[in-house]
Amino acid sequence: MPLIRDEDRQYLTDEFSKHLKETVDLVVFTSNDSDCRYCKESVQLAEEVAELSDKINFVSYVFEDDKDKAEEFGIDKYPATIVSKHGEADGRIRYYGLPSGYEFGSLMEDLKNVSKGEAEISSKAMEVISKIDKPVKIQVYVTPTCPYCPKAVGTAHKFALINKNITGEMIESLEFSDEAEEAGVSSVPHIVINGNVQFVGAYPDDQFADYVQEAYSQL
């Protein structure tokens, strides 16, 4: 059974035709582990998305068999979905867990932004983000039914697209419940930056950037 409805398929085909400029890679890491929740669905979803445009290139790896690729992309768990420029092993815009529900919209926006090679953020946020010159990891814990989470995920991924020192991760907290519990997640979106700066909520990008600056200042 298809994961993308026919009416959505036509809409997305039109959207991609209008907005995709350069080819993007949609990379999925799965596992041989039979306990991997949503590995099969992650591949199916990416394949269905890639069918909608010749500018979306689907690539699939198996975590255990392609450890060199996992290391190259910076992937440490599965399933993982990555959006990157075509031919670049760049795992900084990533999803851990199936990007379904509201997060499917985040994935669609990422494809368009990466294809254009640009993302729109406020001038104040740009001033902060453009000056980051050390590695910063933004982890956004979500659930598929959270209507506010895509804004936080989108902001983290925009920051990562703008500055190569930044990595933006969506982590589906129900699929990775142990990790979410360890991070103290009780409501979403729950954002963790470099493991030491945390906040909850879908903040405007300039306020989000202030938290990034706070984490950066502690490096």
Biotite code that builds the C-alpha atoms (Angstrom):
import biotite.structure as struc

atoms = struc.array([
    struc.Atom([0.000, 0.000, 0.000], chain_id="A", res_id=1, res_name="MET", atom_name="CA", element="C"),
    struc.Atom([1.415, 3.425, -0.949], chain_id="A", res_id=2, res_name="PRO", atom_name="CA", element="C"),
    struc.Atom([2.343, 5.759, 1.885], chain_id="A", res_id=3, res_name="LEU", atom_name="CA", element="C"),
    struc.Atom([1.653, 8.900, -0.171], chain_id="A", res_id=4, res_name="ILE", atom_name="CA", element="C"),
    struc.Atom([-1.957, 9.433, -1.221], chain_id="A", res_id=5, res_name="ARG", atom_name="CA", element="C"),
    struc.Atom([-2.727, 10.010, -4.903], chain_id="A", res_id=6, res_name="ASP", atom_name="CA", element="C"),
    struc.Atom([-3.952, 13.574, -4.331], chain_id="A", res_id=7, res_name="GLU", atom_name="CA", element="C"),
    struc.Atom([-0.799, 14.408, -2.363], chain_id="A", res_id=8, res_name="ASP", atom_name="CA", element="C"),
    struc.Atom([1.339, 12.785, -5.026], chain_id="A", res_id=9, res_name="ARG", atom_name="CA", element="C"),
    struc.Atom([0.005, 15.138, -7.702], chain_id="A", res_id=10, res_name="GLN", atom_name="CA", element="C"),
    struc.Atom([0.392, 18.182, -5.471], chain_id="A", res_id=11, res_name="TYR", atom_name="CA", element="C"),
    struc.Atom([3.994, 17.292, -4.611], chain_id="A", res_id=12, res_name="LEU", atom_name="CA", element="C"),
    struc.Atom([4.842, 16.592, -8.244], chain_id="A", res_id=13, res_name="THR", atom_name="CA", element="C"),
    struc.Atom([3.698, 20.114, -9.110], chain_id="A", res_id=14, res_name="ASP", atom_name="CA", element="C"),
    struc.Atom([5.553, 21.612, -6.128], chain_id="A", res_id=15, res_name="GLU", atom_name="CA", element="C"),
    struc.Atom([8.804, 19.892, -7.041], chain_id="A", res_id=16, res_name="PHE", atom_name="CA", element="C"),
    struc.Atom([8.439, 20.933, -10.670], chain_id="A", res_id=17, res_name="SER", atom_name="CA", element="C"),
    struc.Atom([8.162, 24.562, -9.575], chain_id="A", res_id=18, res_name="LYS", atom_name="CA", element="C"),
    struc.Atom([10.753, 24.701, -6.812], chain_id="A", res_id=19, res_name="HIS", atom_name="CA", element="C"),
    struc.Atom([13.493, 22.104, -7.314], chain_id="A", res_id=20, res_name="LEU", atom_name="CA", element="C"),
    struc.Atom([16.524, 23.576, -9.049], chain_id="A", res_id=21, res_name="LYS", atom_name="CA", element="C"),
    struc.Atom([19.544, 21.308, -8.494], chain_id="A", res_id=22, res_name="GLU", atom_name="CA", element="C"),
    struc.Atom([19.464, 17.551, -7.929], chain_id="A", res_id=23, res_name="THR", atom_name="CA", element="C"),
    struc.Atom([19.307, 16.456, -4.305], chain_id="A", res_id=24, res_name="VAL", atom_name="CA", element="C"),
    struc.Atom([20.106, 13.107, -2.714], chain_id="A", res_id=25, res_name="ASP", atom_name="CA", element="C"),
    struc.Atom([17.535, 11.485, -0.452], chain_id="A", res_id=26, res_name="LEU", atom_name="CA", element="C"),
    struc.Atom([19.602, 8.995, 1.533], chain_id="A", res_id=27, res_name="VAL", atom_name="CA", element="C"),
    struc.Atom([18.176, 6.341, 3.845], chain_id="A", res_id=28, res_name="VAL", atom_name="CA", element="C"),
    struc.Atom([20.080, 4.181, 6.333], chain_id="A", res_id=29, res_name="PHE", atom_name="CA", element="C"),
    struc.Atom([18.305, 1.048, 7.501], chain_id="A", res_id=30, res_name="THR", atom_name="CA", element="C"),
    struc.Atom([19.412, -2.098, 9.331], chain_id="A", res_id=31, res_name="SER", atom_name="CA", element="C"),
    struc.Atom([19.438, -5.879, 9.094], chain_id="A", res_id=32, res_name="ASN", atom_name="CA", element="C"),
    struc.Atom([18.048, -5.855, 12.620], chain_id="A", res_id=33, res_name="ASP", atom_name="CA", element="C"),
    struc.Atom([14.536, -7.320, 12.526], chain_id="A", res_id=34, res_name="SER", atom_name="CA", element="C"),
    struc.Atom([13.641, -5.097, 15.479], chain_id="A", res_id=35, res_name="ASP", atom_name="CA", element="C"),
    struc.Atom([14.263, -1.916, 13.475], chain_id="A", res_id=36, res_name="CYS", atom_name="CA", element="C"),
    struc.Atom([10.991, -0.063, 13.674], chain_id="A", res_id=37, res_name="ARG", atom_name="CA", element="C"),
    struc.Atom([9.985, 1.671, 10.452], chain_id="A", res_id=38, res_name="TYR", atom_name="CA", element="C"),
    struc.Atom([13.110, 0.748, 8.469], chain_id="A", res_id=39, res_name="CYS", atom_name="CA", element="C"),
    struc.Atom([10.983, -0.722, 5.690], chain_id="A", res_id=40, res_name="LYS", atom_name="CA", element="C"),
    struc.Atom([8.617, 2.258, 5.715], chain_id="A", res_id=41, res_name="GLU", atom_name="CA", element="C"),
    struc.Atom([11.529, 4.733, 5.626], chain_id="A", res_id=42, res_name="SER", atom_name="CA", element="C"),
    struc.Atom([12.794, 3.160, 2.408], chain_id="A", res_id=43, res_name="VAL", atom_name="CA", element="C"),
    struc.Atom([9.319, 2.994, 0.900], chain_id="A", res_id=44, res_name="GLN", atom_name="CA", element="C"),
    struc.Atom([8.581, 6.623, 1.728], chain_id="A", res_id=45, res_name="LEU", atom_name="CA", element="C"),
    struc.Atom([11.862, 7.852, 0.232], chain_id="A", res_id=46, res_name="ALA", atom_name="CA", element="C"),
    struc.Atom([11.332, 5.766, -2.900], chain_id="A", res_id=47, res_name="GLU", atom_name="CA", element="C"),
    struc.Atom([7.837, 7.170, -3.363], chain_id="A", res_id=48, res_name="GLU", atom_name="CA", element="C"),
    struc.Atom([9.090, 10.735, -2.915], chain_id="A", res_id=49, res_name="VAL", atom_name="CA", element="C"),
    struc.Atom([11.946, 10.205, -5.385], chain_id="A", res_id=50, res_name="ALA", atom_name="CA", element="C"),
    struc.Atom([9.466, 8.956, -7.990], chain_id="A", res_id=51, res_name="GLU", atom_name="CA", element="C"),
    struc.Atom([7.862, 12.401, -8.031], chain_id="A", res_id=52, res_name="LEU", atom_name="CA", element="C"),
    struc.Atom([10.849, 14.253, -9.528], chain_id="A", res_id=53, res_name="SER", atom_name="CA", element="C"),
    struc.Atom([13.899, 13.408, -11.595], chain_id="A", res_id=54, res_name="ASP", atom_name="CA", element="C"),
    struc.Atom([15.781, 15.890, -9.405], chain_id="A", res_id=55, res_name="LYS", atom_name="CA", element="C"),
    struc.Atom([15.464, 13.676, -6.327], chain_id="A", res_id=56, res_name="ILE", atom_name="CA", element="C"),
    struc.Atom([18.011, 10.862, -6.253], chain_id="A", res_id=57, res_name="ASN", atom_name="CA", element="C"),
    struc.Atom([17.202, 8.015, -3.850], chain_id="A", res_id=58, res_name="PHE", atom_name="CA", element="C"),
    struc.Atom([20.133, 6.239, -2.177], chain_id="A", res_id=59, res_name="VAL", atom_name="CA", element="C"),
    struc.Atom([19.861, 3.391, 0.338], chain_id="A", res_id=60, res_name="SER", atom_name="CA", element="C"),
    struc.Atom([22.458, 1.943, 2.726], chain_id="A", res_id=61, res_name="TYR", atom_name="CA", element="C"),
    struc.Atom([22.367, -0.778, 5.366], chain_id="A", res_id=62, res_name="VAL", atom_name="CA", element="C"),
    struc.Atom([23.977, 0.343, 8.605], chain_id="A", res_id=63, res_name="PHE", atom_name="CA", element="C"),
    struc.Atom([25.826, -2.916, 9.312], chain_id="A", res_id=64, res_name="GLU", atom_name="CA", element="C"),
    struc.Atom([26.981, -3.461, 5.717], chain_id="A", res_id=65, res_name="ASP", atom_name="CA", element="C"),
    struc.Atom([27.922, 0.139, 4.945], chain_id="A", res_id=66, res_name="ASP", atom_name="CA", element="C"),
    struc.Atom([29.687, 1.271, 8.109], chain_id="A", res_id=67, res_name="LYS", atom_name="CA", element="C"),
    struc.Atom([32.069, 3.419, 6.085], chain_id="A", res_id=68, res_name="ASP", atom_name="CA", element="C"),
    struc.Atom([29.121, 5.341, 4.641], chain_id="A", res_id=69, res_name="LYS", atom_name="CA", element="C"),
    struc.Atom([27.478, 5.636, 8.052], chain_id="A", res_id=70, res_name="ALA", atom_name="CA", element="C"),
    struc.Atom([30.686, 7.145, 9.390], chain_id="A", res_id=71, res_name="GLU", atom_name="CA", element="C"),
    struc.Atom([31.031, 9.402, 6.369], chain_id="A", res_id=72, res_name="GLU", atom_name="CA", element="C"),
    struc.Atom([27.497, 10.751, 6.852], chain_id="A", res_id=73, res_name="PHE", atom_name="CA", element="C"),
    struc.Atom([27.836, 10.847, 10.643], chain_id="A", res_id=74, res_name="GLY", atom_name="CA", element="C"),
    struc.Atom([24.977, 8.405, 11.235], chain_id="A", res_id=75, res_name="ILE", atom_name="CA", element="C"),
    struc.Atom([24.879, 6.483, 14.524], chain_id="A", res_id=76, res_name="ASP", atom_name="CA", element="C"),
    struc.Atom([21.357, 4.996, 14.554], chain_id="A", res_id=77, res_name="LYS", atom_name="CA", element="C"),
    struc.Atom([18.577, 3.910, 12.253], chain_id="A", res_id=78, res_name="TYR", atom_name="CA", element="C"),
    struc.Atom([16.355, 4.386, 10.436], chain_id="A", res_id=79, res_name="PRO", atom_name="CA", element="C"),
    struc.Atom([17.904, 7.643, 9.266], chain_id="A", res_id=80, res_name="ALA", atom_name="CA", element="C"),
    struc.Atom([16.876, 9.854, 6.366], chain_id="A", res_id=81, res_name="THR", atom_name="CA", element="C"),
    struc.Atom([19.220, 12.521, 4.993], chain_id="A", res_id=82, res_name="ILE", atom_name="CA", element="C"),
    struc.Atom([18.756, 15.343, 2.510], chain_id="A", res_id=83, res_name="VAL", atom_name="CA", element="C"),
    struc.Atom([21.969, 16.514, 0.852], chain_id="A", res_id=84, res_name="SER", atom_name="CA", element="C"),
    struc.Atom([23.291, 18.065, -2.314], chain_id="A", res_id=85, res_name="LYS", atom_name="CA", element="C"),
    struc.Atom([23.729, 15.465, -5.035], chain_id="A", res_id=86, res_name="HIS", atom_name="CA", element="C"),
    struc.Atom([26.997, 13.578, -4.741], chain_id="A", res_id=87, res_name="GLY", atom_name="CA", element="C"),
    struc.Atom([27.972, 15.068, -1.387], chain_id="A", res_id=88, res_name="GLU", atom_name="CA", element="C"),
    struc.Atom([28.298, 12.799, 1.661], chain_id="A", res_id=89, res_name="ALA", atom_name="CA", element="C"),
    struc.Atom([26.753, 15.447, 3.874], chain_id="A", res_id=90, res_name="ASP", atom_name="CA", element="C"),
    struc.Atom([24.609, 14.131, 6.711], chain_id="A", res_id=91, res_name="GLY", atom_name="CA", element="C"),
    struc.Atom([23.980, 17.409, 8.521], chain_id="A", res_id=92, res_name="ARG", atom_name="CA", element="C"),
    struc.Atom([20.279, 17.600, 7.612], chain_id="A", res_id=93, res_name="ILE", atom_name="CA", element="C"),
    struc.Atom([18.924, 14.370, 9.018], chain_id="A", res_id=94, res_name="ARG", atom_name="CA", element="C"),
    struc.Atom([15.897, 12.599, 10.420], chain_id="A", res_id=95, res_name="TYR", atom_name="CA", element="C"),
    struc.Atom([16.166, 9.767, 12.916], chain_id="A", res_id=96, res_name="TYR", atom_name="CA", element="C"),
    struc.Atom([12.936, 7.829, 12.659], chain_id="A", res_id=97, res_name="GLY", atom_name="CA", element="C"),
    struc.Atom([10.253, 7.884, 10.007], chain_id="A", res_id=98, res_name="LEU", atom_name="CA", element="C"),
    struc.Atom([9.500, 11.477, 8.864], chain_id="A", res_id=99, res_name="PRO", atom_name="CA", element="C"),
    struc.Atom([5.755, 10.943, 8.896], chain_id="A", res_id=100, res_name="SER", atom_name="CA", element="C"),
    struc.Atom([2.748, 12.913, 10.055], chain_id="A", res_id=101, res_name="GLY", atom_name="CA", element="C"),
    struc.Atom([3.548, 16.592, 10.382], chain_id="A", res_id=102, res_name="TYR", atom_name="CA", element="C"),
    struc.Atom([7.250, 15.874, 9.842], chain_id="A", res_id=103, res_name="GLU", atom_name="CA", element="C"),
    struc.Atom([6.613, 14.799, 6.263], chain_id="A", res_id=104, res_name="PHE", atom_name="CA", element="C"),
    struc.Atom([6.081, 18.478, 5.525], chain_id="A", res_id=105, res_name="GLY", atom_name="CA", element="C"),
    struc.Atom([9.486, 19.255, 7.031], chain_id="A", res_id=106, res_name="SER", atom_name="CA", element="C"),
    struc.Atom([11.089, 16.754, 4.682], chain_id="A", res_id=107, res_name="LEU", atom_name="CA", element="C"),
    struc.Atom([9.401, 18.333, 1.666], chain_id="A", res_id=108, res_name="MET", atom_name="CA", element="C"),
    struc.Atom([10.641, 21.786, 2.666], chain_id="A", res_id=109, res_name="GLU", atom_name="CA", element="C"),
    struc.Atom([14.163, 20.454, 3.153], chain_id="A", res_id=110, res_name="ASP", atom_name="CA", element="C"),
    struc.Atom([14.184, 18.988, -0.341], chain_id="A", res_id=111, res_name="LEU", atom_name="CA", element="C"),
    struc.Atom([13.222, 22.354, -1.816], chain_id="A", res_id=112, res_name="LYS", atom_name="CA", element="C"),
    struc.Atom([15.665, 24.355, 0.298], chain_id="A", res_id=113, res_name="ASN", atom_name="CA", element="C"),
    struc.Atom([18.632, 22.057, -0.325], chain_id="A", res_id=114, res_name="VAL", atom_name="CA", element="C"),
    struc.Atom([17.833, 22.009, -4.040], chain_id="A", res_id=115, res_name="SER", atom_name="CA", element="C"),
    struc.Atom([17.893, 25.820, -4.093], chain_id="A", res_id=116, res_name="LYS", atom_name="CA", element="C"),
    struc.Atom([20.946, 25.918, -1.835], chain_id="A", res_id=117, res_name="GLY", atom_name="CA", element="C"),
    struc.Atom([19.403, 28.559, 0.367], chain_id="A", res_id=118, res_name="GLU", atom_name="CA", element="C"),
    struc.Atom([17.002, 29.062, 3.243], chain_id="A", res_id=119, res_name="ALA", atom_name="CA", element="C"),
    struc.Atom([15.141, 32.112, 4.459], chain_id="A", res_id=120, res_name="GLU", atom_name="CA", element="C"),
    struc.Atom([15.753, 33.216, 8.049], chain_id="A", res_id=121, res_name="ILE", atom_name="CA", element="C"),
    struc.Atom([15.602, 36.599, 9.749], chain_id="A", res_id=122, res_name="SER", atom_name="CA", element="C"),
    struc.Atom([18.531, 38.991, 9.397], chain_id="A", res_id=123, res_name="SER", atom_name="CA", element="C"),
    struc.Atom([19.161, 38.788, 13.143], chain_id="A", res_id=124, res_name="LYS", atom_name="CA", element="C"),
    struc.Atom([19.326, 34.991, 13.045], chain_id="A", res_id=125, res_name="ALA", atom_name="CA", element="C"),
    struc.Atom([21.561, 35.121, 9.975], chain_id="A", res_id=126, res_name="MET", atom_name="CA", element="C"),
    struc.Atom([23.988, 37.410, 11.782], chain_id="A", res_id=127, res_name="GLU", atom_name="CA", element="C"),
    struc.Atom([24.340, 34.881, 14.596], chain_id="A", res_id=128, res_name="VAL", atom_name="CA", element="C"),
    struc.Atom([24.336, 31.673, 12.563], chain_id="A", res_id=129, res_name="ILE", atom_name="CA", element="C"),
    struc.Atom([26.809, 32.861, 9.930], chain_id="A", res_id=130, res_name="SER", atom_name="CA", element="C"),
    struc.Atom([29.448, 33.439, 12.613], chain_id="A", res_id=131, res_name="LYS", atom_name="CA", element="C"),
    struc.Atom([29.417, 29.903, 14.033], chain_id="A", res_id=132, res_name="ILE", atom_name="CA", element="C"),
    struc.Atom([32.884, 28.491, 13.311], chain_id="A", res_id=133, res_name="ASP", atom_name="CA", element="C"),
    struc.Atom([32.901, 25.394, 15.545], chain_id="A", res_id=134, res_name="LYS", atom_name="CA", element="C"),
    struc.Atom([30.759, 22.236, 15.397], chain_id="A", res_id=135, res_name="PRO", atom_name="CA", element="C"),
    struc.Atom([27.254, 22.683, 16.792], chain_id="A", res_id=136, res_name="VAL", atom_name="CA", element="C"),
    struc.Atom([24.675, 19.879, 16.898], chain_id="A", res_id=137, res_name="LYS", atom_name="CA", element="C"),
    struc.Atom([20.986, 20.737, 17.218], chain_id="A", res_id=138, res_name="ILE", atom_name="CA", element="C"),
    struc.Atom([18.743, 17.826, 18.206], chain_id="A", res_id=139, res_name="GLN", atom_name="CA", element="C"),
    struc.Atom([14.990, 18.328, 17.924], chain_id="A", res_id=140, res_name="VAL", atom_name="CA", element="C"),
    struc.Atom([12.867, 15.684, 19.642], chain_id="A", res_id=141, res_name="TYR", atom_name="CA", element="C"),
    struc.Atom([9.424, 15.348, 18.083], chain_id="A", res_id=142, res_name="VAL", atom_name="CA", element="C"),
    struc.Atom([6.357, 13.167, 17.708], chain_id="A", res_id=143, res_name="THR", atom_name="CA", element="C"),
    struc.Atom([4.522, 12.732, 14.386], chain_id="A", res_id=144, res_name="PRO", atom_name="CA", element="C"),
    struc.Atom([1.310, 14.217, 15.803], chain_id="A", res_id=145, res_name="THR", atom_name="CA", element="C"),
    struc.Atom([2.929, 17.423, 17.102], chain_id="A", res_id=146, res_name="CYS", atom_name="CA", element="C"),
    struc.Atom([1.775, 20.364, 14.934], chain_id="A", res_id=147, res_name="PRO", atom_name="CA", element="C"),
    struc.Atom([4.431, 22.713, 16.351], chain_id="A", res_id=148, res_name="TYR", atom_name="CA", element="C"),
    struc.Atom([7.420, 20.430, 15.832], chain_id="A", res_id=149, res_name="CYS", atom_name="CA", element="C"),
    struc.Atom([7.979, 21.034, 12.092], chain_id="A", res_id=150, res_name="PRO", atom_name="CA", element="C"),
    struc.Atom([8.766, 24.698, 12.775], chain_id="A", res_id=151, res_name="LYS", atom_name="CA", element="C"),
    struc.Atom([11.565, 23.721, 15.174], chain_id="A", res_id=152, res_name="ALA", atom_name="CA", element="C"),
    struc.Atom([12.882, 21.009, 12.851], chain_id="A", res_id=153, res_name="VAL", atom_name="CA", element="C"),
    struc.Atom([12.740, 23.376, 9.899], chain_id="A", res_id=154, res_name="GLY", atom_name="CA", element="C"),
    struc.Atom([14.687, 26.053, 11.752], chain_id="A", res_id=155, res_name="THR", atom_name="CA", element="C"),
    struc.Atom([17.397, 23.602, 12.816], chain_id="A", res_id=156, res_name="ALA", atom_name="CA", element="C"),
    struc.Atom([17.719, 22.328, 9.253], chain_id="A", res_id=157, res_name="HIS", atom_name="CA", element="C"),
    struc.Atom([17.804, 25.844, 7.794], chain_id="A", res_id=158, res_name="LYS", atom_name="CA", element="C"),
    struc.Atom([20.640, 26.725, 10.157], chain_id="A", res_id=159, res_name="PHE", atom_name="CA", element="C"),
    struc.Atom([22.491, 23.585, 9.029], chain_id="A", res_id=160, res_name="ALA", atom_name="CA", element="C"),
    struc.Atom([21.993, 24.468, 5.374], chain_id="A", res_id=161, res_name="LEU", atom_name="CA", element="C"),
    struc.Atom([23.323, 27.982, 5.920], chain_id="A", res_id=162, res_name="ILE", atom_name="CA", element="C"),
    struc.Atom([26.368, 27.002, 7.995], chain_id="A", res_id=163, res_name="ASN", atom_name="CA", element="C"),
    struc.Atom([28.331, 23.782, 7.456], chain_id="A", res_id=164, res_name="LYS", atom_name="CA", element="C"),
    struc.Atom([29.470, 23.792, 11.075], chain_id="A", res_id=165, res_name="ASN", atom_name="CA", element="C"),
    struc.Atom([25.893, 23.084, 12.166], chain_id="A", res_id=166, res_name="ILE", atom_name="CA", element="C"),
    struc.Atom([24.109, 19.728, 12.154], chain_id="A", res_id=167, res_name="THR", atom_name="CA", element="C"),
    struc.Atom([20.333, 19.561, 12.543], chain_id="A", res_id=168, res_name="GLY", atom_name="CA", element="C"),
    struc.Atom([18.711, 16.327, 13.711], chain_id="A", res_id=169, res_name="GLU", atom_name="CA", element="C"),
    struc.Atom([15.075, 15.399, 14.023], chain_id="A", res_id=170, res_name="MET", atom_name="CA", element="C"),
    struc.Atom([14.687, 12.564, 16.530], chain_id="A", res_id=171, res_name="ILE", atom_name="CA", element="C"),
    struc.Atom([11.335, 10.809, 16.741], chain_id="A", res_id=172, res_name="GLU", atom_name="CA", element="C"),
    struc.Atom([11.013, 10.446, 20.498], chain_id="A", res_id=173, res_name="SER", atom_name="CA", element="C"),
    struc.Atom([8.593, 7.505, 20.407], chain_id="A", res_id=174, res_name="LEU", atom_name="CA", element="C"),
    struc.Atom([10.932, 5.444, 18.223], chain_id="A", res_id=175, res_name="GLU", atom_name="CA", element="C"),
    struc.Atom([13.976, 6.441, 20.285], chain_id="A", res_id=176, res_name="PHE", atom_name="CA", element="C"),
    struc.Atom([12.282, 6.493, 23.665], chain_id="A", res_id=177, res_name="SER", atom_name="CA", element="C"),
    struc.Atom([15.374, 5.598, 25.712], chain_id="A", res_id=178, res_name="ASP", atom_name="CA", element="C"),
    struc.Atom([17.339, 8.468, 24.217], chain_id="A", res_id=179, res_name="GLU", atom_name="CA", element="C"),
    struc.Atom([14.407, 10.842, 24.668], chain_id="A", res_id=180, res_name="ALA", atom_name="CA", element="C"),
    struc.Atom([14.072, 9.816, 28.302], chain_id="A", res_id=181, res_name="GLU", atom_name="CA", element="C"),
    struc.Atom([17.787, 10.341, 28.866], chain_id="A", res_id=182, res_name="GLU", atom_name="CA", element="C"),
    struc.Atom([17.461, 13.840, 27.383], chain_id="A", res_id=183, res_name="ALA", atom_name="CA", element="C"),
    struc.Atom([14.589, 14.591, 29.751], chain_id="A", res_id=184, res_name="GLY", atom_name="CA", element="C"),
    struc.Atom([11.962, 14.932, 27.049], chain_id="A", res_id=185, res_name="VAL", atom_name="CA", element="C"),
    struc.Atom([8.472, 15.322, 28.499], chain_id="A", res_id=186, res_name="SER", atom_name="CA", element="C"),
    struc.Atom([6.884, 17.552, 25.863], chain_id="A", res_id=187, res_name="SER", atom_name="CA", element="C"),
    struc.Atom([7.769, 18.389, 22.278], chain_id="A", res_id=188, res_name="VAL", atom_name="CA", element="C"),
    struc.Atom([9.403, 19.985, 20.436], chain_id="A", res_id=189, res_name="PRO", atom_name="CA", element="C"),
    struc.Atom([12.278, 19.536, 22.876], chain_id="A", res_id=190, res_name="HIS", atom_name="CA", element="C"),
    struc.Atom([15.534, 20.992, 21.588], chain_id="A", res_id=191, res_name="ILE", atom_name="CA", element="C"),
    struc.Atom([19.016, 20.051, 22.795], chain_id="A", res_id=192, res_name="VAL", atom_name="CA", element="C"),
    struc.Atom([22.050, 21.958, 21.498], chain_id="A", res_id=193, res_name="ILE", atom_name="CA", element="C"),
    struc.Atom([25.487, 20.398, 21.973], chain_id="A", res_id=194, res_name="ASN", atom_name="CA", element="C"),
    struc.Atom([24.053, 18.366, 24.831], chain_id="A", res_id=195, res_name="GLY", atom_name="CA", element="C"),
    struc.Atom([24.033, 21.260, 27.294], chain_id="A", res_id=196, res_name="ASN", atom_name="CA", element="C"),
    struc.Atom([21.545, 23.928, 26.186], chain_id="A", res_id=197, res_name="VAL", atom_name="CA", element="C"),
    struc.Atom([17.898, 22.869, 26.181], chain_id="A", res_id=198, res_name="GLN", atom_name="CA", element="C"),
    struc.Atom([14.531, 24.487, 25.590], chain_id="A", res_id=199, res_name="PHE", atom_name="CA", element="C"),
    struc.Atom([11.010, 23.460, 24.693], chain_id="A", res_id=200, res_name="VAL", atom_name="CA", element="C"),
    struc.Atom([8.844, 25.065, 22.037], chain_id="A", res_id=201, res_name="GLY", atom_name="CA", element="C"),
    struc.Atom([8.741, 26.298, 18.453], chain_id="A", res_id=202, res_name="ALA", atom_name="CA", element="C"),
    struc.Atom([10.513, 29.634, 18.829], chain_id="A", res_id=203, res_name="TYR", atom_name="CA", element="C"),
    struc.Atom([11.028, 32.270, 16.119], chain_id="A", res_id=204, res_name="PRO", atom_name="CA", element="C"),
    struc.Atom([14.347, 31.770, 14.367], chain_id="A", res_id=205, res_name="ASP", atom_name="CA", element="C"),
    struc.Atom([16.021, 34.767, 16.007], chain_id="A", res_id=206, res_name="ASP", atom_name="CA", element="C"),
    struc.Atom([15.255, 33.432, 19.498], chain_id="A", res_id=207, res_name="GLN", atom_name="CA", element="C"),
    struc.Atom([16.310, 29.945, 18.403], chain_id="A", res_id=208, res_name="PHE", atom_name="CA", element="C"),
    struc.Atom([19.583, 31.461, 17.183], chain_id="A", res_id=209, res_name="ALA", atom_name="CA", element="C"),
    struc.Atom([20.147, 32.985, 20.626], chain_id="A", res_id=210, res_name="ASP", atom_name="CA", element="C"),
    struc.Atom([20.131, 29.483, 22.124], chain_id="A", res_id=211, res_name="TYR", atom_name="CA", element="C"),
    struc.Atom([22.594, 28.356, 19.457], chain_id="A", res_id=212, res_name="VAL", atom_name="CA", element="C"),
    struc.Atom([24.805, 31.299, 20.375], chain_id="A", res_id=213, res_name="GLN", atom_name="CA", element="C"),
    struc.Atom([24.576, 30.307, 24.050], chain_id="A", res_id=214, res_name="GLU", atom_name="CA", element="C"),
    struc.Atom([25.733, 26.764, 23.275], chain_id="A", res_id=215, res_name="ALA", atom_name="CA", element="C"),
    struc.Atom([28.454, 28.057, 20.954], chain_id="A", res_id=216, res_name="TYR", atom_name="CA", element="C"),
    struc.Atom([29.781, 30.417, 23.638], chain_id="A", res_id=217, res_name="SER", atom_name="CA", element="C"),
    struc.Atom([30.387, 27.408, 25.891], chain_id="A", res_id=218, res_name="GLN", atom_name="CA", element="C"),
    struc.Atom([32.714, 25.705, 23.403], chain_id="A", res_id=219, res_name="LEU", atom_name="CA", element="C"),
])
